[in-house]
Amino acid sequence: MFTDFILASLHHLAVFTLVAVVACELVLLRPGIDGPTIKRIGILDLIYGAVAGLVVVAGFARVFFGAKGPDYYFANYIFWTKIGLFAAIGLISIPPTLRFIAWRRELKRDPKWLPGPLEVRKIKRFIHVEAGLLIFLPILGAAMARGYGFLQ
């Protein structure tokens, strides 16, 4: 029971941290962005990737070592919806990550280089979609914790 509590706490903290990182990216990513901010966003994006990995590890640790066990999760369509949604969010995060890497590379080549406002808005749209979808993860988790998601 204590293991389940620790794994659930770790999983929830990781998800909330992921939301915080996305919120920080949204705040920092704006037209007129400067070089130091691009570097900060690059670091935030690395943190995003690491925390997303922690979400997956802690989540699957809950599945296999938590109180409910794999039979509960694998038979639950809300669990699979959460997995699919998380994968979709991960795929949506790829274009911004690639742009952040390219921006940092450009900055190394030319310290005065800055991305255009159109490109910044385009990348920010991806992150807005990520943020909008992230909202559903705790909602689905709450539904699953209350026994929803089983075909009867």
C-alpha positions as CSV (number, residue, x, y, z in Angstrom):
1,M,0.0,0.0,0.0
2,F,2.9,2.4,0.8
3,T,4.5,1.6,-2.5
4,D,1.3,2.5,-4.3
5,F,1.2,5.8,-2.4
6,I,4.8,6.6,-3.3
7,L,4.3,5.7,-7.0
8,A,1.0,7.6,-7.2
9,S,2.6,10.7,-5.6
10,L,5.6,10.5,-7.9
11,H,3.4,10.1,-11.0
12,H,1.1,13.0,-10.0
13,L,4.0,15.3,-9.2
14,A,5.6,14.5,-12.6
15,V,2.4,15.3,-14.5
16,F,2.0,18.6,-12.6
17,T,5.6,19.4,-13.3
18,L,5.1,18.7,-17.0
19,V,2.2,21.1,-16.9
20,A,4.3,23.8,-15.2
21,V,7.1,23.3,-17.8
22,V,4.7,23.7,-20.7
23,A,3.3,26.9,-19.0
24,C,6.8,28.3,-18.7
25,E,7.4,27.6,-22.3
26,L,4.2,29.4,-23.3
27,V,5.2,32.4,-21.2
28,L,8.7,32.6,-22.6
29,L,7.9,31.9,-26.2
30,R,6.8,35.2,-27.8
31,P,7.6,37.3,-30.9
32,G,10.7,39.3,-30.3
33,I,12.3,36.5,-28.2
34,D,16.0,37.1,-27.5
35,G,19.0,34.8,-27.4
36,P,19.1,34.1,-23.7
37,T,15.4,33.3,-23.7
38,I,15.9,30.8,-26.6
39,K,18.6,29.1,-24.5
40,R,16.2,29.0,-21.5
41,I,13.5,27.5,-23.6
42,G,16.0,24.9,-24.8
43,I,16.8,23.9,-21.2
44,L,13.1,23.8,-20.4
45,D,12.5,21.6,-23.3
46,L,15.2,19.2,-22.1
47,I,13.5,19.2,-18.7
48,Y,10.1,18.6,-20.4
49,G,11.6,15.5,-22.1
50,A,13.1,14.2,-18.8
51,V,9.9,14.8,-16.9
52,A,7.8,13.1,-19.6
53,G,10.0,10.1,-19.2
54,L,9.5,10.2,-15.5
55,V,5.7,10.3,-16.1
56,V,5.9,7.2,-18.2
57,V,8.3,5.3,-15.8
58,A,6.2,6.2,-12.7
59,G,3.0,5.5,-14.5
60,F,4.0,2.0,-15.6
61,A,5.6,1.3,-12.2
62,R,2.1,2.0,-10.8
63,V,0.7,-0.5,-13.3
64,F,3.0,-3.3,-12.4
65,F,3.9,-2.6,-8.7
66,G,0.8,-0.6,-7.5
67,A,-2.1,-1.8,-5.6
68,K,-4.5,-2.4,-8.5
69,G,-2.1,-4.4,-10.7
70,P,-1.8,-4.7,-14.5
71,D,-5.1,-6.6,-14.9
72,Y,-7.0,-3.5,-13.7
73,Y,-5.2,-1.2,-16.1
74,F,-5.0,-3.3,-19.2
75,A,-8.7,-4.0,-19.1
76,N,-9.6,-0.3,-18.8
77,Y,-10.2,1.7,-22.0
78,I,-9.6,5.0,-20.1
79,F,-6.1,3.8,-19.4
80,W,-5.5,3.1,-23.1
81,T,-7.0,6.5,-23.9
82,K,-4.6,8.1,-21.5
83,I,-1.7,6.2,-23.1
84,G,-2.8,7.3,-26.6
85,L,-3.3,10.9,-25.5
86,F,0.1,11.0,-23.9
87,A,1.7,9.6,-27.0
88,A,-0.1,12.2,-29.1
89,I,1.1,14.9,-26.9
90,G,4.6,13.5,-27.3
91,L,4.3,13.6,-31.1
92,I,3.0,17.1,-31.0
93,S,6.0,18.2,-28.9
94,I,8.5,17.0,-31.6
95,P,8.3,20.0,-34.0
96,P,8.9,22.6,-31.2
97,T,11.8,20.5,-29.9
98,L,13.3,20.4,-33.3
99,R,12.9,24.1,-33.8
100,F,14.4,24.9,-30.4
101,I,17.5,22.8,-31.3
102,A,17.7,24.6,-34.7
103,W,17.3,28.0,-33.1
104,R,20.1,27.3,-30.6
105,R,22.3,26.1,-33.5
106,E,21.6,29.3,-35.4
107,L,22.4,31.4,-32.3
108,K,25.8,29.7,-32.0
109,R,26.5,30.5,-35.7
110,D,25.2,34.1,-35.4
111,P,24.7,35.5,-31.9
112,K,22.4,38.3,-33.4
113,W,20.1,35.8,-35.2
114,L,16.5,35.7,-33.9
115,P,13.5,33.6,-35.2
116,G,10.8,35.5,-37.1
117,P,7.5,36.3,-35.4
118,L,5.6,34.0,-37.7
119,E,7.8,31.0,-36.8
120,V,7.5,31.8,-33.1
121,R,3.7,31.9,-33.4
122,K,3.6,28.7,-35.3
123,I,5.7,26.9,-32.6
124,K,3.7,28.5,-29.9
125,R,0.5,27.0,-31.5
126,F,1.9,23.5,-31.0
127,I,2.6,24.2,-27.4
128,H,-0.9,25.6,-26.9
129,V,-2.3,22.3,-28.3
130,E,0.0,20.3,-25.9
131,A,-1.3,22.4,-23.0
132,G,-4.9,21.9,-24.0
133,L,-4.5,18.1,-24.3
134,L,-2.5,17.9,-21.0
135,I,-5.5,19.1,-19.2
136,F,-7.3,15.8,-20.0
137,L,-4.7,13.5,-18.4
138,P,-5.7,14.2,-14.8
139,I,-9.4,14.2,-15.7
140,L,-9.0,10.7,-17.3
141,G,-6.9,9.6,-14.2
142,A,-9.6,10.7,-11.9
143,A,-12.2,8.8,-13.9
144,M,-10.1,5.7,-13.9
145,A,-9.5,5.9,-10.2
146,R,-13.2,5.9,-9.6
147,G,-13.7,2.7,-11.6
148,Y,-14.8,4.1,-14.9
149,G,-13.5,2.6,-18.1
150,F,-14.6,-1.0,-17.9
151,L,-16.9,-2.5,-20.5
152,Q,-19.7,-4.3,-18.6
